[in-house]
Amino acid sequence: MLHSHGIYILASDLQYDQLIALVNSIEANVSAELPICVIPANRGTVRIQEFIDQRENLSLFSDQASMQRWESFAADVWQAQPVVNQLSQRYARHYDEPEQFRKFCAFDGPFEKFVFYDVASLAMKPLDDCWTKLDEYDFVVDDWSHAKPASVSAFDRTIVTREVVQELGVNLNSRIHSSRWFASKRGMIDEAALELLRDRLINQAEIRWMNALNWWSDDELFAYMTLRCAPEGLSRLFNYTLSADKLESTGNCAMADGLMPVGPVLYCAAEPPEPRGLKPIHRVDFRHYSSCYFAQLCEGESAAVPFDYIFLHYRYLHQQRACRPRRLRLLAGLHSTQAKNVRWVPNRRKRLAASRC
């Protein structure tokens, strides 16, 4: 059954607590009516299925052909990367984990317009503006990958020469983005586009455009895909962090962006020369923190995670306070009284060094 709008999340039982927190934050801060489809990251979905059965607006993605198609595409493409023959496989980040590419099954799913949220995040504001932008753009993203140094960015500038960039007619930096949060439309990258990408990457050796240091990265591959998926010309891409409207350009990384809590919602503090104030963010991203940290928090143990009390707020949003573990009740109570005065800001050097989400 097709829906006009919806949200996708890639998750497995290992991220059970994070999935519940993210779904609750979507219902609280985005919409309680939007359907949410969970794409299984692997076969471990027993607990997830039990959770889905309790919510009317949740479903589990079950198109095995779509999942196999995306896994095979990623494996074929990255095996064509020359670095495969030069480095040991143990140096490849996420090597032999093709399931991460299942997130792109969103292009085959039941939602005409959709937003994908990484499970290691919490939703912080509605998506009305994003849906509107999809009337004009093919892809909408919101991250700072374009600000990374050239040595670690998505494209190898020694291969993608000035002549290639001129032929493409694009500022290459403006097309670099991650795949941790993105919006698009059903069929935007269909089977025909996938074969076109496969031909360009493998047969025409454009896989050499990709920075070998990022081998097996879904983020960098997605940046290429949105750049080259059209038979002619370029797809239309909008990145909030490059918006002329400074209210739209925000940080979203829990580790590095100096976010400000107002109750259970996080905002980005405006920086000079912008007027002082707080800017709404689409989500807070916990990409630097393992799922085991969040499992520890839910067991009542301490873990070095910023805004842990906000995560716990959404994780147990629909669970009676008296039923929560005692340590969680104490932690949530402590932070709820201090929330207006708490601001987690790392030093400037650490902020610049961190990979922005």
C-alpha positions in Angstrom: 0.0 0.0 0.0 1.4 3.4 -1.1 1.5 6.4 1.2 2.1 10.0 0.3 4.6 10.6 3.1 6.6 8.5 5.4 9.8 7.8 7.4 12.3 5.1 7.1 14.7 3.8 9.8 17.4 1.1 9.4 17.7 -1.0 12.6 18.2 -4.4 14.2 17.6 -5.8 17.6 21.0 -4.5 18.7 19.6 -1.0 18.4 16.3 -1.8 20.0 16.5 0.9 22.7 17.6 3.5 20.1 14.8 2.6 17.8 12.2 3.1 20.5 13.7 6.5 21.5 13.8 7.6 17.8 10.2 6.5 17.1 8.9 8.2 20.2 10.8 11.4 19.3 9.3 11.4 15.8 5.8 11.0 17.3 6.5 13.8 19.8 8.3 16.3 17.6 7.5 15.5 14.0 4.0 13.8 13.7 2.1 11.1 15.5 0.3 10.2 12.2 3.2 9.7 9.8 3.8 6.0 9.0 7.2 4.7 9.8 8.8 1.7 8.0 11.7 -0.1 9.7 14.2 -1.6 7.3 15.9 -4.6 8.9 19.7 -4.1 9.2 20.1 -7.9 9.6 18.0 -11.0 10.5 17.9 -10.0 14.2 14.5 -8.4 14.3 12.6 -10.4 16.9 12.4 -7.6 19.5 11.8 -5.0 16.8 8.9 -7.0 15.4 7.3 -7.2 18.9 7.7 -3.4 19.2 6.2 -2.8 15.7 3.2 -5.0 16.5 2.4 -2.6 19.4 2.2 0.5 17.2 -0.3 1.0 14.4 1.8 3.3 12.3 4.9 1.1 12.2 5.8 -1.6 9.7 8.8 -3.8 8.8 10.2 -3.6 5.3 10.0 -7.1 3.7 11.0 -6.7 0.1 13.9 -9.2 0.0 14.6 -8.5 -3.7 15.2 -4.9 -3.0 17.5 -5.6 -0.1 19.5 -8.1 -2.1 19.7 -5.7 -5.1 21.2 -2.9 -3.0 23.6 -5.2 -1.2 24.8 -6.7 -4.5 25.2 -3.2 -6.0 27.4 -2.0 -3.2 29.5 -5.2 -3.1 30.1 -5.0 -6.9 30.9 -1.4 -6.9 33.4 -1.4 -4.0 35.1 -4.6 -5.2 35.9 -2.6 -8.3 37.8 0.0 -6.2 41.6 -0.4 -7.0 42.5 -0.2 -3.3 41.0 -3.7 -2.9 44.0 -5.1 -4.6 46.4 -3.0 -2.6 45.3 -3.1 1.1 44.3 -5.8 3.4 40.6 -6.1 3.8 40.9 -5.4 7.5 41.7 -1.8 6.8 38.4 -1.2 5.0 35.9 0.5 7.3 32.7 -1.6 7.6 34.0 -4.1 5.1 31.8 -7.1 4.6 28.8 -5.4 6.1 26.6 -4.8 3.0 23.5 -4.5 5.2 24.3 -0.9 5.8 23.4 -0.2 2.2 19.8 -1.5 2.8 18.9 2.1 3.9 18.6 2.8 0.1 15.7 0.4 -0.1 13.8 3.6 0.8 13.7 4.3 -2.9 11.8 1.1 -3.5 9.4 1.4 -0.5 5.8 2.5 -0.1 6.2 6.2 0.5 6.0 8.7 -2.4 8.0 11.2 -0.4 10.1 10.1 2.5 12.8 11.0 5.0 15.4 8.5 6.3 16.6 8.8 9.9 19.7 7.0 11.1 18.7 5.0 14.2 21.5 6.7 16.2 19.5 10.0 16.3 16.5 11.7 17.8 14.0 13.8 15.8 13.7 17.4 17.0 11.3 19.3 14.7 8.5 18.8 12.1 9.2 18.1 8.4 6.8 20.5 6.7 9.5 22.5 5.1 11.3 19.4 4.0 8.2 18.0 2.2 7.8 21.4 0.4 11.4 21.3 -0.7 10.8 18.0 -2.3 8.5 19.7 -4.7 11.5 21.5 -6.1 14.4 19.2 -5.4 15.2 15.5 -5.9 17.2 15.1 -2.8 17.3 17.0 0.5 20.2 16.5 3.0 21.3 18.3 6.2 25.0 17.7 7.2 28.4 19.2 7.1 30.4 16.5 5.1 31.2 19.2 2.6 33.3 20.9 5.2 35.7 18.0 5.6 39.4 18.5 4.5 39.9 17.4 0.9 42.2 14.6 2.0 39.3 12.7 3.7 36.3 14.0 1.7 34.2 11.8 -0.6 36.0 12.5 -3.9 39.6 12.1 -4.8 40.6 15.5 -6.2 43.6 14.1 -8.0 41.2 12.0 -10.1 38.2 14.3 -10.4 40.1 17.1 -12.1 39.1 20.6 -12.8 38.2 19.6 -16.3 35.8 16.9 -15.0 34.2 19.4 -12.6 33.7 21.9 -15.4 32.2 19.2 -17.6 29.8 18.3 -14.8 29.0 22.0 -14.3 28.9 21.9 -10.5 30.7 23.0 -7.4 31.9 19.5 -6.2 32.0 20.5 -2.6 28.3 21.4 -2.6 27.5 17.9 -3.7 29.2 16.1 -0.8 26.9 14.8 1.9 26.3 11.8 4.2 23.5 9.3 4.2 22.5 9.6 7.9 19.5 11.8 7.2 18.1 12.5 3.8 14.8 13.1 2.0 13.8 12.0 -1.5 11.0 10.4 -3.5 10.1 6.9 -4.4 11.8 5.7 -7.5 14.3 8.5 -7.6 17.0 5.9 -7.8 15.3 2.9 -9.5 16.7 -0.2 -11.2 17.5 1.7 -14.4 19.4 4.4 -12.4 21.2 1.7 -10.5 22.4 0.0 -13.7 23.5 3.4 -15.0 25.5 4.0 -11.8 26.9 0.5 -12.0 28.1 1.1 -15.6 29.6 4.5 -14.8 31.4 3.3 -11.6 32.7 -0.1 -12.9 32.8 0.0 -16.7 33.7 3.6 -17.0 36.0 3.4 -13.9 34.4 6.3 -12.1 34.9 4.3 -8.9 38.3 6.0 -9.0 36.6 9.3 -8.3 35.9 7.9 -4.8 38.5 8.6 -2.1 40.2 5.3 -1.4 40.4 6.1 2.3 36.6 5.9 2.5 36.3 2.5 0.9 33.1 0.7 1.7 31.4 3.9 3.0 27.7 4.3 2.4 28.0 8.0 2.9 30.6 8.6 0.2 28.8 6.3 -2.2 25.5 8.1 -1.7 27.2 11.4 -2.5 28.3 9.9 -5.8 24.9 8.4 -6.4 23.0 11.7 -6.1 25.6 13.3 -8.3 25.5 10.8 -11.2 22.1 9.0 -11.0 20.5 11.0 -13.9 21.2 9.9 -17.5 21.8 13.5 -18.4 22.5 16.6 -16.3 22.5 16.7 -12.6 19.8 15.8 -10.1 18.6 18.7 -7.9 20.0 18.6 -4.4 19.4 20.9 -1.4 21.6 20.9 1.6 20.2 22.8 4.6 23.8 23.6 5.9 24.5 25.5 2.6 21.2 27.4 2.7 21.3 31.2 2.2 18.8 31.3 5.1 21.1 31.1 8.1 18.2 29.9 10.3 18.2 26.7 8.2 21.9 26.1 8.6 22.5 24.3 11.9 24.7 21.8 13.6 23.2 18.5 14.6 26.0 16.4 16.1 25.7 15.6 19.8 29.5 15.4 20.1 30.6 18.6 18.4 27.9 21.2 17.8 27.3 22.8 21.2 23.5 22.2 21.2 21.2 23.8 23.7 18.4 21.9 25.5 15.0 23.5 26.1 13.1 20.8 28.0 13.4 17.6 25.9 14.1 19.4 22.6 17.6 20.4 21.5 18.4 23.6 19.5 21.5 24.9 17.8 22.9 28.2 19.2 23.4 30.9 16.6 26.9 32.1 16.2 28.2 35.5 15.3 27.6 37.4 13.0 24.1 35.9 13.3 21.7 37.4 15.8 21.9 35.5 19.1 19.2 32.9 19.6 18.3 29.3 19.1 17.7 27.6 15.8 15.5 24.4 15.5 17.4 21.3 14.2 16.0 18.3 12.3 17.7 15.8 14.6 20.5 15.3 17.1 23.0 12.7 15.8 24.8 10.3 18.1 27.0 8.8 15.4 30.1 8.7 17.6 28.5 6.5 20.3 28.1 2.7 20.2 24.7 1.2 20.6 26.0 -0.6 23.7 26.3 2.8 25.4 22.6 3.3 25.1 21.9 -0.2 26.3 24.0 0.6 29.4 21.9 3.7 30.0 18.7 1.7 29.8 20.1 -0.8 32.3 20.6 2.1 34.7 24.3 2.3 34.3 26.3 5.4 33.4 27.7 6.0 30.0 29.7 8.9 28.5 26.9 10.1 26.2 25.9 13.8 26.0 22.3 14.5 26.6 21.7 11.1 28.1 18.7 12.4 30.0 17.0 13.5 26.7 17.6 10.1 25.2 16.1 8.4 28.3 13.2 10.8 28.1 12.2 9.6 24.7 13.1 5.9 25.3 10.7 5.8 28.2 8.2 8.4 27.0 5.2 6.0 27.0 6.3 4.0 30.1 5.0 5.0 33.5 7.7 6.6 35.6 7.2 4.2 38.4 7.9 1.3 36.1 11.3 2.6 35.1 14.5 1.3 36.7 15.3 3.3 39.9 18.6 4.8 38.6 16.8 6.0 35.5 14.2 7.7 37.5 16.9 9.5 39.5 18.9 10.5 36.5 15.9 11.8 34.6 14.7 13.7 37.6 18.1 15.2 38.2 18.5 16.4 34.6 14.9 17.6 34.2 15.6 20.2 37.0 18.8 21.3 35.4 17.9 21.2 31.7 17.5 24.9 31.2 21.0 25.5 32.5 22.9 22.7 30.8 24.9 23.2 27.6 27.4 20.6 26.5 30.1 22.4 24.6 33.5 20.8 23.8 36.5 22.9 23.3 37.1 24.6 20.0 39.9 22.3 18.9 37.8 19.2 19.5 34.8 20.7 17.7 36.8 21.4 14.6 38.5 18.0 14.7 35.3 16.1 15.0 33.7 14.7 11.9 30.5 16.8 11.7 27.3 14.8 11.2 
